[in-house]
């Protein structure tokens, strides 16, 4: 999606001696990821404005991005699909924030259930992002810390009468749980297919 822009920016950095030629691909990838992140954030904020939940969307985004990064979960096969799926899910989340008649009890229960989900499943790797054993330990600890911090802040918001922001945390962690469960299911299906292919290959060997 941003391949040409990433190439142009990287080329300009090389020409200005900001980076070395041999590091072109590394920086090109980094620039492309930054552009994608900016696009996603701008899109989320625009959706929040359209859904009339601007401040709640800001809280949602600030909480969602770091937890999503470390907890992992479902990822589409291509950046375009990922972007389109994100638009659908974020729109649904912001509409839920606006129209569902939330109570502190419902928020509290959802937050606790989602914390349990994060504790059990995270991190969930994907085909596009495999983790080694060290990365899994680091990501797991950080996702635990982030999730616990966000849920603690949400309960504080409820106590001080800012339930509108607690709702953002509840919906955000709920979306994270959905992504974790979806990612885990996809990984198991892929694993079963892989095992079936290996078994078929072995049975067909002469």
N, C-alpha and C positions, 0 to 999 in steps of 0.2 A: 504493500500500500504506500509506503514512504521510501521505497527503494531508491528512486531517483534523487529525492531530497537528501537522503542519508549519504548517497555517493557524492553529491555536490558539496555538502557540508564537510565531509571527511576530506575531500580533495582540497578544499579551501584551507583546512587546518594543516594539511601537509605542505601546501604552497607557502603558508605563513610560518612554517617550521615549528608549529605548535606540537606536532606529533611526528613520528618517524614513519617512513614508507612501509616498513615491515609490520607496523602495527595497524595498517589500514583496515583490515577485516575486523579486528577487535573493536576499534573505535566506530566503524561503520555500523556494526551490530548495536553498540551502545547508544549511538545517536538515534538509530531506528527505534529502539525500545523507548527512549525518552520522548520521541515524537508520538509514539502510540499512547504512552501514558498521558501526555498532555491532551491528546484528542479524547481519550476516555474521560478524563476529569472534566473537560469543557462540556462534553456531551452529558455527563451526569448532572452537572450544575444546570444546564439548559433544561433537562428533563425536570429537575427539581423546581425550576421557575415556572415551567408550563403546568406542573401539577400543584403549584402554589404551596410548596413545602420547602422554600429556599433554605432557611436556616437549618431545618431538620436534615435536608440533603447534604449540607456542609458537614454536619456532625457525622452523618452516615458515611460520607466519603473518607473523612479523616480516620474513622474507625475501621472501615472496610479494607482499605488498601493494605495496611501492614499485616492485618490478620490473614487476609487472603494470600499474601505473599508467603508467609511462613506456614500456614495450615495447609495450603495447597487445595487439591480437589479437582473437579472436572474441568478440563480444558478442551476447547474445540480443536479440530485438526488444522485449521488454517486461521490466520489473523482476522480475515474478513468474517468468517463464521463466528469467531470469538466476539468480535465487535457487535455483530447483529444479535447474538444470544444475550450479550450484556445489556443491550438496549431494552430488549424484551423483559429481562429479569429486573433491571433497575426501575423500569417504568412500573412494573407490577409491585415492586417494593414501595415505591413512593406513593402509589395509589392506595396501598394498604395502610401506610402511615396516615394518609389523609382521611380515608373513609371508614376504616374499621373502628368500631366503638371500643377503644382500648380502656382497660382499667389497670391499676397498679398490680392487682393480683394476677391478671393475665400476663402482663409484662414480666413480673417476677418469675412466674412458672416457665415462661419461654426462655428467659435468660438462663435459668438454672439448667433446663434441659439441654440448651445449646452448649453450655459449659461442659456438661457431661459428654456430649457428642464430640467436642473438640478434644477433651481429655482421652477419649477412647480411640478416635480415628486419626487425629493429626500426627505427623504430616502425611497427606495422601499425594503420592507422586503421580505424574502422568507420563504418557509416551514422549511428550516434548520436554519433560523436565524430570530426569531420573536423579535420584539422590543416593550418595554412598552412605555407609553406616555412620560416619562422623557428621555428615550434613543432616541426617535424620535426627540424631540426638540434639544437635544445635537448633534445628527448626522446631522440634518438638518442645524444647524448653522455652523458646521464644514465643511460640504460639500459645503455650500455657500462660505465660506471663502477660501477654497482650490481652488474651481473652479474659483472664481474671481481673486485669486492670479495667478493661472496658465495662465489665459487668459490675464491678465495684462502683465505678463512676455512675453507671445507670441507676443503681440503688440510691446513691447520694442524690441524684437528680429527683428521684421520686420523693425522698425525704424532705427536700427543700422546696418542693412544689413546682419543679420543672419537668413534669411528666412527659411533655412533648419531646424532650430530648431523650428521655429514657425509652420512649417508643422507637426512636431512631436506632438506638443500641439493640433493642429487642429484635427489630426487623433485620438489622444488619447481621447479627449473630445467627438469626434463623436462615438467612440466605447463605451464610458460610456453612451451616450444617447441611443444607440442601446440596451445596457444591461438594462437600466432603463425602456425603452418602452417594451422590451420583458418580464421583470419581472412583470411589471404592468399588461400586458395582461394575463400572466399566473395566477396571483393572482385573476383577475376578472373571468377567466374561472373556476378556482378552487372554487371561491365563488359562482358562478352560479350553479356548480355541487352540492355544499354543500346545497344550498337553495333548489335545486330540490329534493335532497334526503330527506331533512327534510319535504318538502311538501308531498312527496310520502308516507313517514312514517305516517304523520298525517292523510292523506286521507285513509290509510289502517287500521287505528286503529279501533277497534270494538266500 
